[in-house]
Amino acid sequence: MTARARGMLSGLVGVIMVAALAGCGGDAGAEDGPTKMTVGLIPVADYAPVTYALEKGYFKAEGLDIEIQSLQGGAAAVPGLLSGDLQVSVTNWVSFVQAVTKNTPIRAFAPGAVATPGYSGIYVAKGSDITDPAGLQGKVVAVTELKTITELTTREALKEAGVDPGGVQFTTVPLNSIVPAVNEGQVAGGWLVEPFISQGKAAGQRQLLDVYAGRFRDVSIGGYITSAKFAAENQDALKGFAAALGKAVNEMNDNKSLVEDTLIGMKAMKPEQKGSLLMPTFGNGLSPKDVKVWADVMIDHEFIDAEVNLGEAIIDVG
């Protein structure tokens, strides 16, 4: 073989080796720097650990470049995941179960906040003549989205209070507009969660129904989901996300002031409200049993027709 031929062969082998190495890469971004992920986030206390972990650099330490996209409610998560605009999103388990019943290719991999008494409820205006849940019969109640967690929890709380939820009319109002809607008499009552509960109380509003005192008590409210495609192709990225999130969760569960400071930074609460809000407890490890509780109540209130097989829809990322 001539020297020229040997040189050509050596160059060809080099090209093949480079191509082979490129083809053996792992998760997206593993060879070219941090994995970029856009995360859909609802600006409530339930999901403060994401913002906290981002500020503390926990995602960066796991090789992730996280960008936050604000969402109005959990139902908006699925279209974003399927289109690829979002790689991870928060959602409530009602919206998640509804999507699974339609065979939507999504996967849940981490929990959010845990339902505790007083954490969410129906509030009425200062001076309202409605003094008990029965007073909502024939009235309009504001929820963030129809046929999702805010309506379901209200219906179940009404049922537990001996009130027929069929006699209450539900209407949608953005979460950050429910307090003024109640104050101005546009609705008889509204579904609130922190930090909006504190805003309502500051305006003289009072709780009429505690939606997490009964069947949902100590159950995961929602969590973090991704598309089946992203889960299959980016297992290391999801494992890193869960690890960073778990670190933030542990710190925030041990020190609730971290939740308040994060919400203040998010402009979701005012500095003067610190110490007055009921802060959530965050789950650390997703249990299919928690999601099944929601599915069972959804059947009771005809949000879905039959039991749903959660099977592959809930994954363990380690």
Residue pairs with C-beta under 8 A, 6 or more apart in sequence:
1 9
22 31
25 31
26 236
27 35
27 233
27 234
27 235
27 236
27 237
28 35
28 36
28 233
28 234
28 237
29 35
29 36
29 63
29 65
29 237
30 63
30 236
33 65
34 60
34 63
34 64
34 65
35 63
35 64
35 65
35 234
35 237
35 240
36 65
36 67
36 87
37 64
37 65
37 66
37 67
37 87
37 88
37 237
37 241
38 66
38 67
38 68
38 69
38 85
38 86
38 87
38 88
39 50
39 66
39 67
39 68
39 69
39 86
39 87
39 88
39 89
39 90
40 69
40 70
40 71
40 76
40 77
40 80
40 81
40 86
40 88
40 89
40 90
41 47
41 50
41 51
41 68
41 69
41 70
41 71
41 89
41 90
42 70
42 71
42 72
42 73
42 74
42 90
42 175
43 70
43 266
43 268
44 175
44 193
44 194
44 195
44 196
44 268
45 113
45 193
45 194
45 195
45 259
45 263
45 268
45 277
45 279
45 280
46 90
46 112
46 113
46 193
46 221
46 222
46 280
47 90
47 112
47 113
48 252
48 259
48 262
48 263
48 266
49 245
49 248
49 249
49 252
49 282
50 66
50 68
50 90
50 245
50 248
51 68
51 262
51 265
51 266
52 248
52 251
52 252
52 258
52 259
52 262
53 59
53 244
53 245
53 247
53 248
54 66
54 68
55 262
55 265
56 248
58 243
58 244
58 245
58 247
58 248
59 65
59 66
59 240
59 241
59 244
61 244
62 240
62 241
62 243
62 244
63 237
63 240
64 237
64 240
64 241
64 244
69 80
69 85
69 86
71 77
71 80
71 89
71 90
72 144
72 174
72 175
73 95
73 144
73 145
73 148
73 175
74 90
74 91
74 92
74 94
74 95
74 96
74 145
74 148
74 149
74 222
75 91
75 95
75 145
75 148
77 86
77 89
77 90
77 91
77 95
77 225
78 89
78 91
78 95
78 99
78 104
78 106
80 86
80 89
81 87
81 88
81 89
81 106
81 225
81 226
81 227
81 230
82 104
82 105
82 106
82 227
84 227
87 226
87 227
87 230
87 234
87 237
88 224
88 225
88 226
88 230
88 238
88 241
89 224
89 225
89 226
90 112
90 222
90 223
90 224
90 225
91 222
91 223
91 224
91 225
92 148
92 149
92 221
92 222
93 149
93 220
93 221
93 222
93 223
93 290
93 291
93 294
93 295
94 147
94 148
94 149
94 152
94 294
94 298
94 303
95 145
95 148
95 149
95 222
96 106
96 108
96 222
96 223
96 225
96 291
96 313
97 291
97 294
97 295
97 298
97 304
97 308
97 310
98 147
98 148
98 298
98 303
98 304
99 106
100 106
100 308
100 310
100 313
101 304
101 305
101 308
105 227
105 228
105 229
106 225
106 226
106 227
106 228
106 313
107 225
107 226
107 227
107 228
107 231
107 312
107 313
107 314
107 315
108 223
108 224
108 225
108 286
108 291
108 313
108 314
108 315
109 223
109 224
109 225
109 226
109 231
109 238
109 242
109 286
109 314
109 315
109 316
109 317
110 223
110 224
110 241
110 242
110 245
110 246
110 286
110 317
111 220
111 222
111 223
111 224
111 282
111 283
111 284
111 285
111 286
111 287
111 290
112 220
112 221
112 222
112 223
112 224
112 282
112 283
113 119
113 220
113 221
113 222
113 280
113 281
113 282
113 283
114 218
114 219
114 220
114 221
114 280
114 281
114 282
114 283
115 212
115 216
115 217
115 218
115 219
115 220
115 221
116 212
116 217
116 218
116 278
116 280
116 281
117 210
117 212
117 213
117 217
118 207
118 210
118 212
118 213
118 278
119 193
119 194
119 212
119 278
119 280
120 153
120 191
120 192
120 193
120 197
120 210
120 211
120 212
121 157
121 191
121 192
121 197
121 207
121 208
121 209
121 210
121 211
121 212
122 133
122 136
122 141
122 154
122 157
122 189
122 190
122 191
122 192
122 207
122 208
122 209
122 211
123 179
123 182
123 189
123 190
123 192
123 197
123 200
123 205
123 206
123 207
123 208
124 130
124 182
124 188
124 189
124 205
124 206
124 208
125 182
125 183
125 185
125 203
125 204
125 205
126 183
126 203
126 204
126 205
126 206
127 204
128 188
128 189
128 206
129 135
130 136
130 139
130 188
130 189
130 208
132 161
132 208
133 157
133 158
133 161
133 162
133 163
133 208
133 209
134 161
134 162
134 163
135 188
135 208
136 158
136 163
136 167
136 168
136 188
136 189
136 208
137 163
137 164
137 167
137 168
138 167
138 168
138 169
139 168
139 169
139 187
139 188
139 189
140 168
140 169
140 170
140 171
140 187
140 188
141 154
141 168
141 169
141 170
141 171
141 187
141 188
141 189
141 190
141 191
142 170
142 171
142 172
142 173
142 178
142 181
142 182
142 186
142 187
142 189
142 190
142 191
143 150
143 151
143 154
143 170
143 171
143 172
143 173
143 190
143 191
144 150
144 172
144 173
144 174
144 175
144 178
144 191
145 151
145 172
146 170
146 172
147 303
149 221
149 222
149 294
150 191
151 170
152 294
152 297
152 298
152 301
152 303
153 191
153 211
153 212
153 216
154 165
154 168
154 170
154 191
154 209
154 211
155 165
155 168
155 301
156 165
156 211
156 214
156 215
156 216
156 297
156 300
156 301
157 209
157 210
157 211
157 213
157 214
158 164
158 165
158 168
158 209
159 165
159 301
160 214
160 215
161 209
165 301
171 187
173 181
173 186
173 187
173 190
175 193
175 196
176 196
178 187
178 190
178 191
178 192
178 196
178 200
179 190
179 192
179 196
179 199
179 200
179 203
179 205
181 187
181 190
182 189
182 190
182 200
182 205
183 203
183 205
189 208
189 209
190 200
191 211
192 200
192 205
194 269
194 277
194 278
194 279
194 280
195 263
195 268
195 269
195 273
195 277
197 207
197 277
197 278
198 269
198 273
198 276
198 277
202 273
212 221
215 293
215 297
216 293
216 294
216 297
219 290
219 293
219 294
220 283
220 286
220 287
220 290
220 291
223 283
223 286
224 241
224 242
224 245
226 238
230 238
231 238
231 315
235 317
238 317
239 317
239 318
241 317
242 317
242 318
246 284
249 282
249 283
249 284
250 284
251 258
252 258
252 259
252 262
252 282
253 281
253 282
253 284
256 279
257 274
259 279
259 280
260 269
260 273
260 274
260 275
260 277
260 279
261 274
263 269
263 277
264 270
264 271
264 274
269 277
283 290
286 314
288 310
288 314
291 310
291 314
292 310
295 304
295 307
295 308
295 310
298 304
299 305
299 306
299 307
